């Protein structure tokens, strides 16, 4: 029996990703080695943790239509759309905010549309209930037989895929740190490290929900707690995709120091947090700290989309809610 090629065979991701030491006096004067785990170099269209979280999900979907969720600037939606274009399967993006349905597409959503993703805008109340049976049944009745992946791509398969990240860091670091949105990368990273290492998560959203989310993901993916991990929730800078002049100045300075374009939603907060923790003495002299660079700054849209014109097979705009 012939089996279809696995996604990694077709997409040729660069794994293991490079691990680079950077000389930064804010760390070195305290005897700390700062390493950058360059997951942003894994694949030009599915960079960083997006490849790791999607790989096993793509294999499980086996070419079926993928339906997933995200906000208007979701990296996960962009990566899923790109995977659909590259591997030749349909994708549907359920986007938070039905008020966006008739507005010009922002660069992130324009790229999704250009990659063939069918965008379905829902009101924020329905989006908050996206995991409920009622909402999921509504989506299935509307779109038929689809493979559903949760927001941010974080499910058991995603955590299992991200365990490879931890395994790649065995023997190379003492602390592996990653910015967190939905917890899937941290859950897998911690599971893949060995017993003498620990994972540190820096949430980019407020709310204090990530600890429970990581615990549940590890239970689903690995049968229970796996590895040593912790969270430091002080560096959200007001919430998801929010920033401050202090964070912007830090990111620009890091770019100047090290020639690394710093993605602002996740990576900037991670690097700021590690620099602050080093200054607080949170890492003992001799500690090797690895920052997982999970993505790149947003690329420009392939073309302007002045108005959203639904493709012929898409429901008319008034069907933007999945509420039944």
Steps between C-alpha positions, in 0.01 A plus 500: 500500500640839399486771762500873410825685572526646849481881526867532599599309186314750283583819690862422598508691832840595640515287814669498735494878489827687565606588853703822506687663786472879515734723695292738707660678792173508695541122529875442470593735784292277727662183370193398298519363147215610273413265214242551226317191380423615147171328433416798280731341240315165482292590195431829318122449501456299820765645730573405856252330724239517224672217312553299817137537607352432158716211378320212676163666450564520125594134494185405691279709271629306196395766250155574646380857534653665806287741703662707769460821699680828553488874536555753225880482540536130574835344407330162531242586234774616264703183552197276450407682179858468374502128578179457304650679200825304512344159560186546293215470748215745583511718811237696688584773749237592758591860584403683819289809429208505254546876469806421287297323231449807281819690580817492293713202596805579708835365373475186712154401380583607145785250500265229627254576221776508239607153618148372437356505851126548520443765768190470715439789740305439821380730774708516814243326718494198270878507475540482877280188494688345206579179691139441602305217335239745372750717315698205366180332380408822324834508323474136396149553366624798301826359366452123505778249561797700631794442732475749787815643660459730802610862522876536486531140385539378858375146548655168599658447158649849511655438842644171377648678200656767721668235715758478220600856587592390851689198373706722270606705804613207715855550615515856363315715754391523860189715451292498181265797482211559262225759462155346549161566346302179539758280676561225246864582435587520870319172571706317239827683565498403867418139414793476259769636733698270725479486877766763572340768284197719549263687272383856566187641341438873451127556437411778256135510609350600829262278690700244695353205310814354346611286793181296484517488120856362497413243766199380299698487174768287664235267638348457153833468319716309748259353752598738781760756614817499291820688574569803714334826398382828645336823387587865560190706421643849560587581140171519310535877444124543513394190311518324167657703217533800731821685554647800677770752408732314738449168321534658156825669603635175643416305182660763277813500717521118490475513121783754487719299737459160336363550149193290577159626383286474812138391465300725732201294616694208652877522460547856624322419827706183543834677451395791723399255773828310486699823514299617801536163674876506445512844658300372798746217559250230407771297324810382682842572351588229251140451388436444130168660402341425164235727351279322245447739208156385396431731208597788277363852463190505285572494129312738269190373331554359150254751363251754628146375553294822491170325564412152615324326214381152603589220258201342325477205741509711817178573692379860464635749757188495717586138594800620696390352833522133584227530761211273421 
